[in-house]
Amino acid sequence: MTISSAAVRAAELTKVYGDGDARVVALAGVDVEFARGELTAIMGPSGSGKSTLMHCVAGLDKPTGGRAWVGDVELTGLGDDDLTILRRDRIGFVFQAFNLLPTLTAWENITLPLDLAGKAVDRFFADTIIGAVGLADRLGHRPSQLSGGQQQRVACARALISKPDVVFADEPTGALDSRSSAELLAFLRRSVDELGQTVVMVTHDPTAASYADRVLFLADGRLVDELRSPSADRVLDRMKSLETATAGVGA
Ligand SMILES: Nc1ncnc2c1ncn2[C@@H]1O[C@H](COP(=O)(O)OP(=O)(O)OP(=O)(O)O)[C@@H](O)[C@H]1O
């Protein structure tokens, strides 16, 4: 067996929803590796399989076929309980809707993954992250007392606090204005550059994708292209040609 240095990888990943007339092939055999210490963006037209791919490699959904690994642990060989523990201990999540617990303070939300795992808070690391997201004077506030941008920065700090193998971010800026988006993306970028974090982000936004080291493009459940060191303009050009090609198939 080859030992891979990738933080996350998948081989021949397929996902089929429904059957008969309702059958949808969401992933049609995806081989992919996400390198450690890189920010990767996943883009593609609506319905191309971005969220399905992320959910299958993050252990949130089970693929129909193929295999996926986080580090050297094969997700596709794990039962539900082991998957839950793996997600808790080795993966950080950031969702479009923030998903904070409303009754907990920012500090309690950020440290929740450690509490659940029964681990002590590394105070120096926590202070580093909280300083980087600019939340030091908001730690006693509940989510309802924070702006959308601040809530999403709490969610990012929570995703990073347990030093996970990978942070998966699903449309993390989808509910934010452009200034809050830029702050959040700058923070994700710094987590990669300064902390060596691995981040995989699904986005529709070419500007968000331009913060990545690498952009992968999906169409009809397949990886069809990639860009390294992307600019927003180059990402937009690729997206336009993919959307034209995808529209052409169904026309
Ligand atoms: N639970 C489900 N049951 C049936 N079909 C599904 C389900 N989830 C997703 N699909 C279908 O699988 C395909 C891929 O969906 P997915 O959500 O992964 O695409 P996406 O690229 O993330 O789309 P978007 O950009 O619109 O969020 C789509 O055709 C979608 O309708």
PDBQT file of the ligand as one rigid body, heavy atoms in Angstrom, charges set to zero:
ROOT
HETATM    1  N1  LIG A 301     -30.473  13.911  -0.545  1.00  0.00    +0.000 N 
HETATM    2  C1  LIG A 301     -30.539  13.943  -1.884  1.00  0.00    +0.000 A 
HETATM    3  N2  LIG A 301     -31.454  13.193  -2.546  1.00  0.00    +0.000 NA
HETATM    4  C2  LIG A 301     -31.516  13.204  -3.899  1.00  0.00    +0.000 A 
HETATM    5  N3  LIG A 301     -30.682  13.919  -4.683  1.00  0.00    +0.000 NA
HETATM    6  C3  LIG A 301     -29.754  14.668  -4.076  1.00  0.00    +0.000 A 
HETATM    7  C4  LIG A 301     -29.631  14.733  -2.661  1.00  0.00    +0.000 A 
HETATM    8  N4  LIG A 301     -28.616  15.568  -2.344  1.00  0.00    +0.000 NA
HETATM    9  C5  LIG A 301     -28.122  16.021  -3.517  1.00  0.00    +0.000 A 
HETATM   10  N5  LIG A 301     -28.800  15.490  -4.556  1.00  0.00    +0.000 N 
HETATM   11  C6  LIG A 301     -28.541  15.715  -5.988  1.00  0.00    +0.000 C 
HETATM   12  O1  LIG A 301     -27.182  15.412  -6.250  1.00  0.00    +0.000 OA
HETATM   13  C7  LIG A 301     -26.625  16.350  -7.162  1.00  0.00    +0.000 C 
HETATM   14  C8  LIG A 301     -25.415  17.016  -6.525  1.00  0.00    +0.000 C 
HETATM   15  O2  LIG A 301     -25.875  17.805  -5.427  1.00  0.00    +0.000 OA
HETATM   16  P1  LIG A 301     -24.874  18.709  -4.541  1.00  0.00    +0.000 P 
HETATM   17  O3  LIG A 301     -25.701  19.348  -3.487  1.00  0.00    +0.000 OA
HETATM   18  O4  LIG A 301     -23.697  17.903  -4.156  1.00  0.00    +0.000 OA
HETATM   19  O5  LIG A 301     -24.411  19.801  -5.635  1.00  0.00    +0.000 OA
HETATM   20  P2  LIG A 301     -23.676  21.182  -5.395  1.00  0.00    +0.000 P 
HETATM   21  O6  LIG A 301     -22.654  21.300  -6.487  1.00  0.00    +0.000 OA
HETATM   22  O7  LIG A 301     -23.196  21.285  -4.000  1.00  0.00    +0.000 OA
HETATM   23  O8  LIG A 301     -24.871  22.190  -5.673  1.00  0.00    +0.000 OA
HETATM   24  P3  LIG A 301     -25.129  23.702  -5.175  1.00  0.00    +0.000 P 
HETATM   25  O9  LIG A 301     -23.999  24.519  -5.744  1.00  0.00    +0.000 OA
HETATM   26  O10 LIG A 301     -26.437  24.058  -5.819  1.00  0.00    +0.000 OA
HETATM   27  O11 LIG A 301     -25.164  23.686  -3.676  1.00  0.00    +0.000 OA
HETATM   28  C9  LIG A 301     -27.736  17.318  -7.528  1.00  0.00    +0.000 C 
HETATM   29  O12 LIG A 301     -28.313  16.893  -8.750  1.00  0.00    +0.000 OA
HETATM   30  C10 LIG A 301     -28.718  17.171  -6.388  1.00  0.00    +0.000 C 
HETATM   31  O13 LIG A 301     -30.027  17.444  -6.811  1.00  0.00    +0.000 OA
ENDROOT
TORSDOF 0
